[in-house]
Amino acid sequence: EEPQEKVDGERYITKVRNEFDEWNAFLNERVSKFETHMKRVVLEYESSYRGRELPGFVNYNTFESFIKEEVSTLEDPAIMKLKTITEFTRDIFMVVAEQHFSAFSNLFKAAKVIIANMSNKQETEA
């Protein structure tokens, strides 16, 4: 359940939705660049190896190296987006824990430790 008060003046779900909208826009931009770049690579490959391959097809190793390169360029932005959303989530969990355990300082401290441990564990897994 989301706390009644807004965190930093904005609801949690709105913040997360905005982050995913930004990520979607980034990926859509990358797709158009990827398509353009892939067409250029195919044309270069066809001009270099004409007669050995069917027109429009590239060697699997060429295609695989190109895909690996694209995935590696997307890895760092994905990790940064994951960290941003993780921070939002951790903050909202802290607010909820504080609202429910404000009268019980020991429970609040225990909840903070559990939230931090879960967050760190999931970040290392990702």
N, C-alpha and C positions, 0 to 999 in steps of 0.2 A: 504494500500500500504506500503510495507516495505521500509524503508529508503535506500538510495543509499549506504550509508556508512555501514560498518559492525559494529556491537556492540561487543566490546571486541575481535575484530579480527575474528569473526565468524557470519555468517548469522543467523537470528532468527530461521528460519525454520529448519536449520541444528541442532541448539542447542536443540530445542524441539524434533525433530526426534531422536536425540541421547538419550535424557532422556527417551522417550517412548521405545526405543530399550532396554535400561537398565532395564526398568520396565518389559518388555516382557520376557527378559532373567530370571529375578528374579522370575516371576510367573511360567515360565516353570520349573525352578528348584524346586519351591515349589510343583508343581503338581506331579513331580516324587517322592518327599518325602512324599506327601500326600497319593499317591497310596500305597507306601510301608507300611506306618504307618496304613492305613486303612485295608490292608490285615492282618497285625499283630493283629489289634483290632478284626477283624472278627474271626480269628483263636482262639484268647483268649476267645471270647464270645462263640464260638461253643464248646470249650472244657469245659467251665464252665456250660453251659446250654444245653448240648447235650440231645436230646430227646424232648425238649420243643419247639424248633424252627426248621424250615426246614434248611438243610445244605446250607450254603452260605448266609443265611439271618440273619440280626441282628434285635434286638428290635429297634423300631422307636426312643425311648428315647435315647438309646445309640448312634444311628446314629446322632440324632439332637444335642446332647451335643458335639459330636466329630466335627460336622460342625461348631457349634458356637465357639468352641475353635480355629479352623482353621481361621475363619473370624476375630476373635479378634487378632490373631497374624499378620494378614495382614493389619489391620487397621492403625497402626502407620507408617509402611513404605509407605502406600498409602497417608497418610496425608503429610508426608515429601516430597514425589514426587510432590504432588499438590502444596505445598508451593514453591518448587524450580521452577516449571513451571510458577507459578503466578509471582514470582520475575522476571523471564525472560520477561514475557509479560508486566509487569509494566515498566520495564526498556525500552523496545522497544517503548511503548506508550509515555514515557517521551521523548525519542529521536525524535519521530515523532512530538510531540507537540512543542518541542524546534525548530525543523527545520521549522515548519510552522508559529510559533508565536514568533520567536526570535526578530522581530522588534517591537512586541507589548507585553511589559512586563506584563501588567495587564491581557491580554488574556492568556498569558503563565501561570501565577500564577493561574488563574481560571481553566485552563485545568488541571494543576497539582492537584488541590484540587479535581476536579471531578474524575480524574483517581484514586486518593488515596481512595476516598469514594466508588467508584464502586468496587475497589479491596477488601477493607475491608468488604463491604457488602457481596460479593460473598464468601469470606473466611469464614465468620461467618455462612453463609448458608450451606457451605460444612461441 
